[in-house]
Structures are given as C-alpha cells and as structure tokens.
Amino acid sequence: MRRSKLETSLDILCVLALNGQLKLTHLILKSKVNCQPLKRHLAFLIDYGLIEKKATKSKELVYTISSKGIAVLRAFKSINRNFPLTEEISLNQYSQTYFLSSAER
C-alpha cells in the first residue's frame, strides 16, 4: 500500500529525529523511500524549514531535523491522538518518550 505525502514526510522526520544526522543513502534505507521521491520530499521539507542540509568537515552532505520539525512531530502526535487522521500513521512505532513534552512524561 502506498504512503501518502503526509505519511512519507512524517516518516522521514521521525527517522531523522531518532537517528540524528544522516547521509542520503542511510536516509533511503531507514525511511524505505526510493532515491528520487526522497529527494523531492527532502526539498519540500527543507523549503518549509523542517529539516536542514549540512556539509560535514569531510564535505559529505547530511540531513538533520530542525527544531521546527520536532515541533511539527509533537503537534501531529497530539492531533493524531485525539483525531486519528489515518489508521496507517502510527507514531507508536517510534520512540514515544522522544516526542513527549516534559509535562507529559
């Protein structure tokens, strides 16, 4: 079953949130998105400031989630808890404690 653009974008954000900075090849493997579609999603997420593209000291490109991206994940988790948007989107497969605010812990 195909994932929607929302589901794919959330998966990419979650992978980056849990793994820190990743090179494109590692992001492809962990998010299970093919290269060309992933590049389109990355461009979209970068344009909205949800992820950042950086060069390491060895000049390799890596992607990281921004604070805005983490805020979006937390907001989506809260919305999805009270109003499930789809059955497939389940942030439960990702680290629950990562997305909880200190008040929720």
Contacts in CASP RR format, 6 or more apart in sequence:
PFRMAT RR
TARGET T0000
AUTHOR 0000-0000-0000
METHOD contacts of the structure
MODEL  1
MRRSKLETSLDILCVLALNGQLKLTHLILKSKVNCQPLKRHLAFLIDYGL
IEKKATKSKELVYTISSKGIAVLRAFKSINRNFPLTEEISLNQYSQTYFL
SSAER
1 88 0 8 1.000
3 11 0 8 1.000
3 88 0 8 1.000
4 86 0 8 1.000
5 41 0 8 1.000
6 85 0 8 1.000
6 89 0 8 1.000
7 86 0 8 1.000
7 88 0 8 1.000
7 89 0 8 1.000
8 31 0 8 1.000
8 33 0 8 1.000
8 37 0 8 1.000
8 41 0 8 1.000
9 41 0 8 1.000
9 44 0 8 1.000
9 45 0 8 1.000
9 50 0 8 1.000
10 73 0 8 1.000
10 76 0 8 1.000
10 89 0 8 1.000
10 91 0 8 1.000
11 31 0 8 1.000
11 32 0 8 1.000
11 33 0 8 1.000
12 27 0 8 1.000
12 31 0 8 1.000
12 33 0 8 1.000
12 38 0 8 1.000
12 41 0 8 1.000
12 42 0 8 1.000
12 45 0 8 1.000
12 51 0 8 1.000
13 45 0 8 1.000
13 50 0 8 1.000
13 51 0 8 1.000
13 65 0 8 1.000
13 69 0 8 1.000
13 72 0 8 1.000
13 73 0 8 1.000
14 73 0 8 1.000
14 91 0 8 1.000
14 94 0 8 1.000
15 22 0 8 1.000
15 27 0 8 1.000
15 30 0 8 1.000
15 31 0 8 1.000
16 22 0 8 1.000
16 27 0 8 1.000
16 51 0 8 1.000
16 63 0 8 1.000
16 64 0 8 1.000
16 65 0 8 1.000
17 65 0 8 1.000
17 69 0 8 1.000
17 70 0 8 1.000
17 73 0 8 1.000
17 94 0 8 1.000
17 98 0 8 1.000
17 99 0 8 1.000
18 94 0 8 1.000
18 95 0 8 1.000
18 98 0 8 1.000
19 26 0 8 1.000
19 30 0 8 1.000
20 64 0 8 1.000
20 65 0 8 1.000
21 54 0 8 1.000
21 62 0 8 1.000
21 63 0 8 1.000
21 64 0 8 1.000
22 30 0 8 1.000
22 62 0 8 1.000
22 63 0 8 1.000
22 64 0 8 1.000
23 60 0 8 1.000
23 61 0 8 1.000
23 62 0 8 1.000
23 63 0 8 1.000
24 35 0 8 1.000
24 38 0 8 1.000
24 39 0 8 1.000
24 61 0 8 1.000
24 63 0 8 1.000
27 38 0 8 1.000
27 42 0 8 1.000
27 63 0 8 1.000
28 34 0 8 1.000
28 35 0 8 1.000
28 38 0 8 1.000
31 38 0 8 1.000
33 41 0 8 1.000
42 51 0 8 1.000
42 53 0 8 1.000
42 63 0 8 1.000
45 51 0 8 1.000
46 52 0 8 1.000
46 53 0 8 1.000
48 68 0 8 1.000
49 66 0 8 1.000
49 68 0 8 1.000
49 69 0 8 1.000
50 65 0 8 1.000
50 66 0 8 1.000
50 68 0 8 1.000
50 69 0 8 1.000
50 72 0 8 1.000
51 63 0 8 1.000
51 64 0 8 1.000
51 65 0 8 1.000
51 66 0 8 1.000
51 69 0 8 1.000
52 63 0 8 1.000
52 64 0 8 1.000
52 65 0 8 1.000
52 66 0 8 1.000
53 61 0 8 1.000
53 62 0 8 1.000
53 63 0 8 1.000
54 61 0 8 1.000
54 62 0 8 1.000
54 63 0 8 1.000
54 64 0 8 1.000
55 61 0 8 1.000
55 62 0 8 1.000
56 62 0 8 1.000
65 73 0 8 1.000
73 91 0 8 1.000
73 99 0 8 1.000
74 99 0 8 1.000
74 101 0 8 1.000
76 91 0 8 1.000
77 91 0 8 1.000
77 99 0 8 1.000
79 85 0 8 1.000
80 89 0 8 1.000
80 91 0 8 1.000
91 99 0 8 1.000
97 105 0 8 1.000
END
